[in-house]
């Protein structure tokens, strides 16, 4: 499955970046690849043809998927007439608060021009002013907007970030800012609430945390830790977490889902390794994971982590000793087949690179020091495990961190070893606050967040906490990734010799 995943990614990249890629060439390449696979598997003398055939067929399929997605996007890109009066939109997500406005992806359902209704089917990035009405909008609400739409064409001169390409990969080809008084909510025209259940459930949880009695700053951190809602986390706190190297705690992702699955698994320690016991344990873990996905409003990062860990748990349930790297590759293939443009999503890349780093590095790093057994060494073994885990995840994400953010948190180990072990406790306490509303749980959560905030503040204030302005382009990032792969191979060879 690693070969399949790499070939699929190569095909998606080719479909996105190779201009004028002919559809017939992709189909011919897929057919040729299938023939090579058939011949290689059928005749022992040409078995070598199987792997090139697999790569060719899967890469061609990835290219076809990408071309199909791009064609669908452009087919939906209607030319909105200049003389239109009103746009009718449907919100595809809960508006998120930015520095100057609320923004949300919306579906253009139609245009009113000269009293005529013109149906449409394309996506738009909608910006609304900071006002009370915009703050209470929900996913599925329909709006009438009295403002002009335009094509995004922003390119950051400093970083070269192409905002139009970024939106296109999300299927968005238009943007619009509707000033105060130039939009209105269509009462009674909201989408079926069942379809917007996840996002609206997340909003209810956010409001419950805001009203729980936590200080505003702590409530914002709790919302991000539990639900991935970062709109209420102030810039100073985000910078503080970033400089301490634990910004991943504010994004619900694989860490949170993995912790939850691990906690549930530990609670079912009494189950053995027989088939039916593995299935029972795995099903309970899967139920907990997808309940958590619902609690976080079905955020893309959480769904992605849920799919990844679900496939890994399924492999463990059915095979007992599953291959983590193979399961990781399988989950990536499933997700990219469904949404090829996920490959270009930074969150997708960071999630998979972190887990890949853990899979590749963790065991080899852990073997560098054989901690003595016995109860006296229990804490030392745990701390050493946390150090290896944090280092492995950081190594996996290092090339992407340098490429996208051009910085490196120097003391990431200190913050991760002290804070990450608390993440499970923070999740459990936050859920207790939501479930009970009891003042005692609120007080406990406030104390836990205060400890986390104190640690991140102290670490971020140390000299040279963050090495910034690192000049790293795609080529340099590839070199860093290659060096890390060589290091992983050398560590693996050392462990194998031992």
Secondary structure, DSSP 8 states (H G I E B T S, - for coil): -HHHHHHHHHHHHHHHHSTT--HHHHHHHHHHHHHHHHHHHH-GGGTTHHHHHHHHHHHHHHHHHHHHHHHHHHHH-----TT--EEEEEESS--EE-SSEEEEEEEEEEEEETTEEEEEEEEEEEEEES-HHHHT--TT-EEEE-S--B----B-TTT--BHHHHHHTTTEEEEEEE-TTSEEE-TT----TTTTHHHHHHHHHHHHHHTTT--HHHHHHHHHHHH---TTS-HHHHHHHHHHT-GGGGS-SHHHHHHHHHHHHHHTTT--SSHHHHHHHHHHHHHHHHHHHHHTTT-HHHHHHHHHHHHHHHHHHHHSS--HHHHHHHHHHHHHHH-GGGGG-HHHHHHHHHHHHHHHHHHHHHTTS----SGGGHHHHHHHHHHHHHHHHHHHHHHHHHHHH--EETTHHHHHHHHHHHHHHHHHHHHHHHHH--HHHHHHHHHHHHHHHHHHHHHHTSTT-EE------HHHHHHHHHHHHHHHHHHHHHHHH-
